Amino acid sequence: MQLFLSPRFNIQTLRNTPLSSAGKHKAALDKLQSHQLMTMQQILAAYIPQSLFKKWMTSTASRRRIFTIENTFWGVFLQTLKPDSSCQSIVHQFRVNAKVRHDKTISKSTSAYCQARKRLPAELLSEVLNHTTQRCDDYHPLVNCRVVCADGTGLLAADTKKNQAQWPQQASQKVGCGFPQIRLCGLFNLHAGVALSYRLGNKRSHEFPLLREQEQTFKRDDIFVGDKGFICFYDQARLLAEGVDSIVALAKRKPVKAADAKRLIGPDDLLITIPKSTSKAAINRYPEERWNSLPESIDMRQIKVDITIPGYRTQSVYLLTTLLDETAFLAELIAELYHQRWRIELYFGDIKTTLGMEKLNSKSLDRVMKEIQMFFIVYNVLRLLMLDGSSRIEPVTMAFESCLQTLLAYHDREGFLSRKTALQYAAELRQEIVLCTLLYSTLLVRPGRAEPRQVKRRPKPFKLVTKPRSELRAEMLA
C-alpha cells in the first residue's frame, strides 16, 4: 500500500512537525488573505503593488487581525470608488468572503473596521499616491514634453469645531449654519489627466503660496500653463531658472503696445521685457535671498488671442509666455495649449462630482487629509487604467465614468480568480475599457459648444438653517 504523506509529516514521530515562527506567520497571513477583497487587489496589482504594504505589515498597527492595514486600505478604496458605499457594506463584503472561502463567520459590527480606518497611516497613503504619479510621465503630442496645468477649487468639510478652526466658513454665515471651506490647489498632467500633487489651504489662502509649495513637482523642460490667477514675475522667473517655461494669461497689467515692444514677431505677437518690481510691498512679500537671486528682468512673448466662439464671455485674451522660439512654438500652438487648460476643470469635475469629493464626511483633521488622499489615489488609478488602454484613442476622448463603471462591474463579477492570474485579468479589464470606450462611451467632440450656466431644476421649498440645529430642536420641543 502506498502512503500519500504531506511534506510536513515526520516518519519518526508519526505526526506533523511543529511549525517554525516563520511558518506560523505565513500561515496566519494566508488565513488573513482569505478574508481580503482580493478581487480589487488583483485587478489593480499593476498600479498599487503589494510591496508598498510590506513594511507596514510588520508594524504594531498591523498585528494578526482581519482588518490589517492592507485589508483596510482596499476597503476604504472601494468605499471611495462607490460614493454611496457605507462602512457596513464593506464589512458585509468581508463577511461574505470569509464565509465563502474559509467557512468562517465575522461579526457584522463596523466598530473594528472603523477603528482600522482611523489607524490607517497617512504616510502609506502618501507613498501610494506618489507611486501612482510616478507611473505617468506622459508627454503632450503638440510639444513633445510634459505640460503641467494648475488651478484651484473649493471643498466642503463636515461642520465640527476642529474643522472650523482649520478651515473657517464664510464670515457672513452664522455659527452652525455653514460648512468649513477648504481651498485646494492641484497640479495635473494636461494630456494624461493624472494628478501630480496638491496642497490645501483655507478660504484666505491664495493659490500662489499653494503653488510654491509644489515647486518640486516640476521637472526641467516642463511647460506650466495657468490662468490669470498665476501670473507673477517672481514665479515665472523662478520656474524659468529651473528650466520650466510657462504660459499664463495677462490679468490686471495693461498689455504692452507694439511701439514699446522689444521686437515685433507677428501682428499680435510681441517680444517684451518684464522688469523686476522695485516697490517695497512686492519685495517684502518674498524671502529676501530668493528675491535677490532673481534677474532684473525677463523676456516674454505677449500674444493676443481673439475668441470668436459664440457664447463665450471673453472676446480676447493676452497670453504671456517664456517660450521665445517663434519657429518651434507658433502663436497658434501656444493659444491651443492655453485653450486646452480648460481640461483641468473637467479633471476636477471627475474627482468632485463623479467620485464625490466635493463634500467630505470626515469629522477630524487627520481623517479629512486621509479622505482627500484616497480620492486622489482612486482618481489616478482610474486615469492610469484609461492610459494603458488608450493606445488607439486620445485620453481626452475616453469617458471617466465609463472606466469607473467597468471597473466596478469587473469587481462584482464572480468566479474568475480561480481561472485567471492577476496579469491576465488586468489585461482583460483594459481591453474591456477600450472596447466600451470605442463602441459606447467615446466622448463626442463638440467644438464651440455653448450652454447657459443656469439650473433648471428648482430646489425644494425648505427653509434655510439660520440657527444651530441644537437651538432649533429646543424650540421645536418647547
Buried (B, 14 or more C-beta within 10 A) or exposed (E): EEEEEEEEEEEEEEEEEEEEEEEEBEEEBEBBBBBBBBBBBBBBBBBBEEEBBEEBBEEEBBEEBBBBBBBBBBBBBBBBBBEEBEBEBBBBBBBEBBEEBEEBEBEEEBEBBEEBBEEBBEEBBBBBBEBBBEBBEBBBEBBEEBBBBBBBBEBBBBBBEBBBEBBBBEEEBEEBBBBBBBBBBBBBBBBBBBBBBBBBBBBEBEBBEBBBBBEEBBEEEBBBBBBBBBBBBBBBBBBBEEEBBBBBBBEEEEBBEEEEBEEEBEEBBBBBEBEBBEEEEBEEEBEEEEBEEBEEEBBBBBBBBEEEEEEEEEEEBBBBBBBBEBEEBBBEEBBEBBBBBEBBEEBBBBBBEBBBBBEBEBBEBEBBBBBBBBBBBBBBBBBBBBBBBBEEBEBBBBBBEBBBBBBBEBBEEEEBEEEEEBEEBBBBBBEBBBEBBBEEBBBEEEEEEEEEEEEEEEEEEEEEEEBBEEEBEEEEEE
